[in-house]
């Protein structure tokens, strides 16, 4: 019995569609639906419809708005540094050619480390009293006291400190994506530009980066969403402290759900968070990639 190509394709897509329906679509539906209810944290407890009250509570909560701004700042710092460092390493590896094969492999090693392990590692490197970074800076004469900088205890710098493991872990991912994009840029085009007298800055900003727009858009959106939902590395380092100075949106939603026992409010926060990330991703793709507007 012969089946049509369309039906055969449908059969192939069915398992993936069922998987997405069960593990993606249904949880999203429950997230949005629960945001309109006041739900008891006790199993079998009351479930009262409250409309948009949870959303009003979220938007009027100082903890929610503060966590939102912290998450935005954390994401901007992480993604900006990862993109700058990743692009620089990708350009260096491209210039080295085959000589960079071993170095590319070594550079990808941090990407294989679990985030929870990276968080523990950097916690011991930056922790007060016996952190290795403070000790090394003191021995080098940069700091007068090993504890002069409270990497994880100073509310003014803790958000940047907890971003360091994320940058260390995933700069290699940004480098890998950009390096792959650089391989698709015709060498003849770059050589012609050099013959016309174009210098390195002109090559980078007028030829390389414009041609990399689709790759850059994908890399920034993927890493931006991943950085915005940072949870495990921050939880293991500071648990959102001190004074909630490193409490991002993911941590706030987790605490609202688990510690404070308010699933409805946590669902409303999660829904707002999801919509905000989708909007930012759409704007990033529309402004950086600009699909359909290329000449």
C-alpha positions as CSV (number, residue, x, y, z in Angstrom):
1,X,0.0,0.0,0.0
2,X,1.5,3.3,-1.1
3,X,0.9,6.5,0.9
4,X,1.3,10.0,-0.3
5,X,4.3,12.1,0.6
6,X,2.1,14.5,2.5
7,X,0.7,11.7,4.7
8,X,4.2,10.2,5.2
9,X,5.4,13.6,6.3
10,X,2.5,13.8,8.7
11,X,3.3,10.4,10.2
12,X,6.9,11.6,10.8
13,X,5.8,14.8,12.5
14,X,3.2,13.2,14.7
15,X,5.6,12.0,17.5
16,X,7.2,15.4,17.7
17,X,3.8,17.1,17.6
18,X,2.6,14.9,20.5
19,X,5.7,15.6,22.5
20,X,5.3,19.4,22.0
21,X,1.6,19.2,22.9
22,X,2.2,17.3,26.2
23,X,5.4,19.0,27.4
24,X,5.2,22.5,25.9
25,X,1.6,23.5,24.9
26,X,-0.2,22.0,27.9
27,X,2.2,23.5,30.5
28,X,1.9,26.9,28.8
29,X,-1.9,26.6,28.9
30,X,-1.8,25.7,32.6
31,X,0.5,28.5,33.3
32,X,-1.8,31.1,31.8
33,X,-4.9,29.5,33.2
34,X,-3.6,29.3,36.7
35,X,-2.7,33.0,36.6
36,X,-6.4,33.9,36.9
37,X,-6.9,31.9,40.1
38,X,-6.0,32.1,43.8
39,X,-4.7,28.6,44.3
40,X,-4.0,27.0,47.7
41,X,-0.5,25.5,48.0
42,X,-2.1,22.5,49.7
43,X,-3.0,19.6,47.4
44,X,-6.8,19.5,46.9
45,X,-7.2,23.0,48.4
46,X,-9.5,25.7,47.2
47,X,-9.1,27.3,43.8
48,X,-10.9,30.6,43.5
49,X,-11.2,32.7,40.3
50,X,-9.8,36.2,40.8
51,X,-9.5,37.5,37.3
52,X,-6.6,39.9,36.7
53,X,-6.0,40.4,40.4
54,X,-2.7,38.4,40.3
55,X,-1.5,40.6,37.5
56,X,-2.3,43.8,39.4
57,X,-0.5,42.4,42.4
58,X,2.5,41.6,40.3
59,X,2.8,45.0,38.6
60,X,2.3,46.8,41.9
61,X,4.9,44.7,43.7
62,X,8.2,46.5,44.2
63,X,10.0,43.1,44.4
64,X,8.6,42.2,40.9
65,X,9.6,45.5,39.2
66,X,13.1,45.4,40.9
67,X,13.6,41.8,39.8
68,X,12.6,42.8,36.3
69,X,15.2,45.6,36.1
70,X,17.9,43.4,37.6
71,X,17.1,40.6,35.1
72,X,17.3,43.2,32.3
73,X,20.6,44.5,33.5
74,X,22.0,41.0,34.1
75,X,21.0,39.9,30.6
76,X,22.4,43.0,28.9
77,X,25.8,42.7,30.7
78,X,26.1,38.9,30.0
79,X,25.0,39.0,26.4
80,X,27.1,42.1,25.5
81,X,30.3,40.7,27.0
82,X,29.7,37.3,25.5
83,X,29.1,38.7,22.1
84,X,32.1,41.0,22.2
85,X,34.4,38.2,23.5
86,X,32.9,35.6,21.2
87,X,33.2,37.7,18.1
88,X,36.8,38.6,18.9
89,X,37.7,34.9,19.4
90,X,35.7,33.9,16.2
91,X,37.6,36.4,14.2
92,X,40.9,35.2,15.7
93,X,40.1,31.6,14.9
94,X,39.1,32.5,11.4
95,X,42.4,34.4,10.8
96,X,44.4,31.4,12.1
97,X,42.6,28.9,9.9
98,X,43.5,25.3,10.5
99,X,46.1,26.3,13.1
100,X,43.2,27.1,15.5
101,X,41.7,23.6,15.5
102,X,43.2,22.6,18.9
103,X,42.5,26.0,20.4
104,X,38.9,25.9,19.3
105,X,38.5,22.6,21.1
106,X,40.1,23.9,24.3
107,X,37.9,27.0,24.1
108,X,34.8,24.9,24.0
109,X,35.6,23.0,27.2
110,X,33.6,25.4,29.6
111,X,30.5,24.7,27.5
112,X,30.6,21.1,28.7
113,X,30.4,22.0,32.4
114,X,27.1,21.9,34.2
115,X,25.9,25.3,35.3
116,X,25.5,24.2,38.9
117,X,29.1,23.0,38.9
118,X,30.3,26.3,37.4
119,X,28.3,28.2,40.1
120,X,30.0,26.2,42.9
121,X,33.4,26.6,41.3
122,X,33.1,30.4,41.0
123,X,31.5,30.7,44.4
124,X,34.7,29.2,46.0
125,X,36.8,31.5,43.8
126,X,35.0,34.7,44.9
127,X,33.7,33.9,48.4
128,X,34.8,36.1,51.2
129,X,37.7,35.2,53.6
130,X,39.2,32.5,51.5
131,X,38.3,33.2,47.9
132,X,41.2,32.5,45.5
133,X,40.6,35.6,43.3
134,X,41.0,38.0,46.3
135,X,44.1,36.2,47.5
136,X,45.7,36.3,44.1
137,X,44.9,40.0,43.6
138,X,46.4,40.7,47.1
139,X,49.6,38.8,46.3
140,X,49.9,40.7,43.0
141,X,49.7,44.0,45.0
142,X,46.5,45.1,43.4
143,X,44.5,44.8,46.6
144,X,45.7,45.8,50.1
145,X,43.4,43.2,51.7
146,X,42.2,39.9,50.2
147,X,38.7,40.8,51.4
148,X,38.8,44.3,50.1
149,X,36.2,43.4,47.4
150,X,33.1,41.6,48.5
151,X,32.4,39.8,45.3
152,X,29.3,38.0,46.6
153,X,28.6,40.2,49.7
154,X,28.5,43.7,48.2
155,X,25.1,44.6,46.9
156,X,26.6,47.1,44.5
157,X,28.7,44.5,42.5
158,X,27.1,41.2,43.3
159,X,25.0,41.2,40.1
160,X,28.1,41.5,38.0
161,X,29.9,38.9,40.1
162,X,27.2,36.2,39.6
163,X,27.3,37.0,35.9
164,X,30.9,35.9,35.6
165,X,30.2,32.2,35.6
166,X,27.5,32.6,32.9
167,X,29.9,34.6,30.7
168,X,32.7,32.0,31.3
169,X,30.4,29.1,30.5
170,X,28.7,30.3,27.3
171,X,31.1,32.7,25.6
172,X,32.3,29.6,23.7
173,X,28.7,29.0,22.4
174,X,28.6,32.6,21.0
175,X,32.1,32.1,19.5
176,X,31.0,28.8,17.9
177,X,27.9,30.3,16.3
178,X,29.7,33.4,15.0
179,X,32.7,31.3,13.8
180,X,30.2,29.1,11.8
181,X,28.7,32.3,10.3
182,X,32.1,33.6,9.3
183,X,32.8,30.5,7.3
184,X,29.9,31.4,5.0
185,X,31.3,34.8,4.1
186,X,33.0,34.6,0.7
187,X,36.7,35.0,0.9
188,X,36.7,36.7,-2.6
189,X,34.5,39.5,-1.2
190,X,36.9,40.2,1.6
191,X,39.9,40.0,-0.7
192,X,38.3,42.5,-3.1
193,X,37.6,44.9,-0.3
194,X,41.3,44.7,0.9
195,X,42.5,45.4,-2.7
196,X,40.2,48.4,-2.7
197,X,42.0,49.7,0.3
198,X,39.5,48.8,3.0
199,X,41.1,48.6,6.5
200,X,40.2,46.2,9.3
201,X,37.5,48.4,10.9
202,X,35.8,49.0,7.6
203,X,35.9,45.3,6.8
204,X,34.3,44.5,10.2
205,X,31.6,47.1,10.3
206,X,30.7,47.4,6.6
207,X,31.1,43.9,5.3
208,X,31.4,41.2,8.0
209,X,28.8,42.4,10.5
210,X,26.1,43.2,7.9
211,X,26.6,39.8,6.4
212,X,26.4,38.1,9.8
213,X,23.1,39.8,10.7
214,X,21.0,36.6,10.6
215,X,23.5,34.7,12.6
216,X,23.9,37.5,15.1
217,X,20.2,37.8,15.6
218,X,19.8,34.1,16.3
219,X,22.8,34.1,18.7
220,X,21.6,37.1,20.6
221,X,18.0,35.9,20.9
222,X,19.0,32.4,22.0
223,X,21.6,33.7,24.5
224,X,19.4,36.6,25.6
225,X,16.5,34.3,26.5
226,X,18.9,31.8,28.2
227,X,20.6,34.6,30.2
228,X,17.2,36.1,31.2
229,X,16.1,32.9,32.8
230,X,19.3,32.4,34.7
231,X,18.6,30.5,37.9
232,X,20.9,27.7,39.0
233,X,24.2,29.6,38.9
234,X,22.8,32.5,40.9
235,X,20.9,30.2,43.3
236,X,24.1,28.3,44.2
237,X,26.2,31.4,44.6
238,X,24.1,33.9,46.5
239,X,20.5,32.5,46.6
240,X,19.4,36.0,45.5
241,X,21.2,37.9,48.2
242,X,22.6,40.0,49.7
243,X,19.5,42.1,50.3
244,X,17.9,40.6,47.2
245,X,20.5,42.4,45.1
246,X,21.0,39.4,42.8
247,X,17.4,38.2,42.8
248,X,16.4,37.8,39.2
249,X,12.9,37.1,37.8
250,X,13.4,33.3,37.8
251,X,14.4,33.3,41.5
252,X,11.5,35.6,42.4
253,X,9.0,33.3,40.6
254,X,10.6,30.3,42.3
255,X,10.3,31.8,45.8
256,X,6.7,33.0,45.2
257,X,5.8,29.5,44.2
258,X,7.8,27.4,46.6
259,X,8.6,29.6,49.6
260,X,5.5,31.8,49.8
261,X,3.1,29.2,48.5
262,X,1.2,31.3,45.9
263,X,1.0,29.4,42.6
264,X,-1.5,31.8,41.1
265,X,0.7,34.9,41.6
266,X,3.8,32.9,40.4
267,X,1.9,31.9,37.3
268,X,1.0,35.5,36.6
269,X,4.6,36.6,37.0
270,X,5.7,33.8,34.7
271,X,3.1,34.8,32.1
272,X,4.3,38.4,32.1
273,X,7.9,37.2,32.0
274,X,7.1,35.0,29.0
275,X,5.3,37.7,27.0
276,X,8.2,40.2,27.7
277,X,10.8,37.7,26.4
278,X,8.8,37.0,23.3
279,X,8.4,40.7,22.6
280,X,12.1,41.3,23.0
281,X,13.0,38.4,20.8
282,X,10.6,39.7,18.1
283,X,12.1,43.2,18.3
284,X,15.7,41.8,18.1
285,X,14.9,39.7,15.0
286,X,13.1,42.6,13.3
287,X,15.8,45.1,14.0
288,X,19.0,43.1,13.7
289,X,18.1,40.4,11.1
290,X,15.5,42.5,9.3
291,X,14.1,39.5,7.3
292,X,12.8,40.5,3.9
293,X,14.5,43.9,4.0
294,X,17.9,42.8,2.7
295,X,18.9,44.0,-0.8
